[in-house]
Each structure stands twice: as C-alpha cells, then as structure tokens.
C-alpha cells in the first residue's frame, strides 16, 4: 500500500464506491460508521483485526444477517483494495458464501470477471479524473442549451457538436465509474512473489546481458519516464505472474527477445 489508510479514509473510499446508489448508501452507512467509530476513525484500517469484528458482532446480539450485510459489503471492499491485512468477512460468521476475497482471481471472480487491477495510487488518480470529468457537466450543459436556442435543428452544427461532446463526456464518466467500482488492488501476500500490478521487476536481456528495471501498472497509470509500463504491454504480458529466475519471451515488433527475470519486488 502506498501510504496508511485510516478508517475514515476507507469509509470515504467506500462512499465514493457507492455514490451511484445514494439511497442504499444512506441505509448502509449507520452500522458501518458505528463499527468504525468503535474501532477508531483515526486509526489505520490495516490494524483492524478479526477480534475487532467479533467483538462488534457480539455487542450486536440481536442483529440479523441482513443487519450485518452493510458491514459485510464494507469489509469485502476493504479486503479487495487491500486496505485490511486479511479478509475479515469470515469473522462476521455469515457462512462460506459471504465473500470478501482478496486480490487476484478470487476478487476478480466475485466481480464477475470484471476486476480492474490497479495500484492504490492509480485508484486515487482515477477518482481525481472522475471528479474532474463530472465538473465539466455544467459547462457542457450550457453549450447544449445555447445551441438548442437556435430553433433550426436541420443545420445546427453547434448543437451536433454539443451533443457529441456530452455523449463523449458521459462515456468517459461511465468508464471511470466502472473501473473504480471494479478496482482490485493486489497485495504482496496474494502475489506470492509473482509479478503483478505494482511489482518492480528487474530483467536481463539474454542476448546483450543488459539489465533493465520497470514497474508494472494498469493501462491508466503508464508513465515511461518513470519506468511504469502497462501489464498489457508486450513486456508486461510476458512477465505477468512469473517469478524470479523464469525466462520469458517478449514479442516485439522487431522480433522476439528473450529475458530472464532477475528480481521481483512487491
């Protein structure tokens, strides 16, 4: 994780995740907030333990599984984003189907195969982009209203342009919301020494014996100057889920290149 996440931060993340379901969020927040206040809103959520969950549930002796569903959803979300050190959902004692899988294929399966693998910094960047795109809505709406003031719709180029701009803006917003809603942060335990999103990988070109180092990131985080390459790039595809010592073949436009993975950090 890039930096400590407090219980308050985790709740804010969850509220952003649930923003499109405002009515449901209003119903779910009280029990989540009560739980986090009993733990300590200023404490780092990574310190949250199964004992904390068990103690809270014990104090809610009359609570039904339906009453605890909001807390299950929140803990599952924290597990998926690696805010908590382990999956704490089982401590609610709601049965084996309660979910809360951590990164990798487990969380991806819970999301119906729609998981978007990203670093915590990348998730924050997506959230900032979403806010920036939503802030454009009033300006685009004004352009649309001004263009519609011209009653001759047959040859109204400004109206067509405004409609196109609005459609493209809403498409970008939906795409960002989808990625944030399905974000999966893979922690080191889940990676088990294998290269994945957030890993720093050092490889050696077997033809030249030269080494290079890069960080694997999601397609939205690519920054060649900072050595950040996409998991969907030829090199990224070749090293994904490999371990130190493995030899891989990178299919480049100029031909195939053999690399040996020297080290994987994170």
Residue pairs with C-beta under 8 A, 6 or more apart in sequence:
1 46
1 82
1 83
1 120
1 185
1 187
2 119
2 120
2 121
3 120
4 44
4 46
5 13
5 44
5 45
5 46
5 83
5 120
6 41
6 42
6 43
6 44
6 45
7 36
7 39
7 40
7 41
7 42
7 43
7 44
7 45
7 48
8 36
8 41
8 42
9 45
10 36
10 45
10 74
10 78
10 83
11 32
11 33
11 36
11 41
11 74
13 77
13 81
13 83
14 32
14 74
14 77
14 78
15 25
15 29
16 127
16 180
17 77
17 180
17 181
18 24
18 25
18 28
19 25
20 177
20 181
27 70
28 69
28 70
28 73
28 74
29 70
31 67
31 68
31 70
31 71
32 70
32 71
32 74
35 56
35 71
35 74
38 52
38 56
38 59
39 48
39 52
39 56
45 78
45 83
45 84
46 83
46 84
46 85
48 78
48 84
48 88
49 88
50 86
50 88
50 90
50 91
53 75
53 88
53 91
53 92
54 91
56 71
57 63
57 68
57 91
57 92
57 93
60 67
60 68
65 94
68 92
68 94
71 92
72 89
72 92
72 94
72 98
72 99
72 100
75 84
75 87
75 88
75 89
75 92
75 100
76 87
76 89
76 98
76 99
76 100
76 101
76 110
77 83
78 84
78 88
79 86
79 87
79 88
79 89
79 100
79 101
79 102
79 107
80 100
80 101
80 102
80 103
80 107
80 110
80 183
80 184
80 185
81 120
81 123
81 183
81 184
81 185
82 102
82 103
82 120
82 185
82 186
82 187
82 190
86 102
87 100
87 101
87 102
88 100
89 98
89 99
89 100
90 98
90 100
92 98
99 110
101 107
101 109
101 110
102 186
102 187
102 189
102 190
103 117
103 184
103 185
103 186
103 187
103 190
103 191
104 184
104 186
104 190
104 191
104 196
107 115
107 184
108 114
108 115
108 184
111 182
111 184
114 178
114 182
115 182
115 183
115 184
116 178
116 179
116 182
116 183
116 184
116 218
117 184
117 185
117 186
117 196
117 197
117 218
117 231
118 126
118 179
118 183
118 184
118 185
118 197
118 217
118 218
118 220
118 221
119 185
119 197
119 198
119 217
119 218
119 221
120 185
121 221
122 217
122 218
122 220
122 221
123 180
123 183
123 185
125 220
125 221
126 176
126 179
126 180
126 183
126 220
127 180
129 176
130 173
130 176
130 177
130 180
133 169
133 172
133 173
133 176
134 173
136 169
137 169
140 162
140 165
140 166
140 169
141 166
143 158
143 161
143 162
143 165
144 159
144 162
144 163
144 166
146 158
146 162
147 156
147 158
147 159
147 161
147 162
148 159
150 156
150 158
150 159
153 159
179 220
185 197
185 198
186 196
186 197
186 198
188 266
190 196
191 199
191 266
193 243
193 244
193 264
194 241
194 242
194 243
194 264
195 201
195 216
195 239
195 240
195 241
195 242
195 243
195 261
195 264
196 216
196 231
196 240
196 241
197 216
197 217
197 218
197 231
198 215
198 216
198 217
198 266
199 215
199 216
199 264
199 265
199 266
200 213
200 214
200 215
200 264
200 265
200 266
201 213
201 214
201 215
201 216
201 239
201 261
201 263
201 264
201 265
202 211
202 212
202 213
202 261
202 262
202 263
202 264
202 265
203 211
203 212
203 213
203 235
203 239
203 248
203 259
203 260
203 261
203 262
204 210
204 211
204 259
204 260
204 262
205 211
205 212
205 257
205 258
205 259
206 247
206 258
206 259
206 260
207 257
207 258
211 262
213 227
214 227
214 228
214 229
214 235
215 226
215 227
215 228
215 229
216 228
216 229
216 230
216 231
216 236
216 239
216 240
217 223
217 228
217 229
217 230
217 231
218 230
218 231
219 230
219 231
219 232
221 228
221 230
222 228
222 229
222 230
222 233
229 235
229 236
230 236
231 237
231 240
234 250
234 251
234 252
235 250
235 259
238 248
238 249
238 250
238 251
238 259
239 248
239 259
239 261
242 248
242 261
243 261
243 264
244 261
244 262
244 263
244 264
245 260
245 261
246 260
246 261
247 258
247 259
247 260
247 261
248 258
248 259
248 260
248 261
249 256
249 257
249 258
249 259
250 256
250 257
250 258
250 259
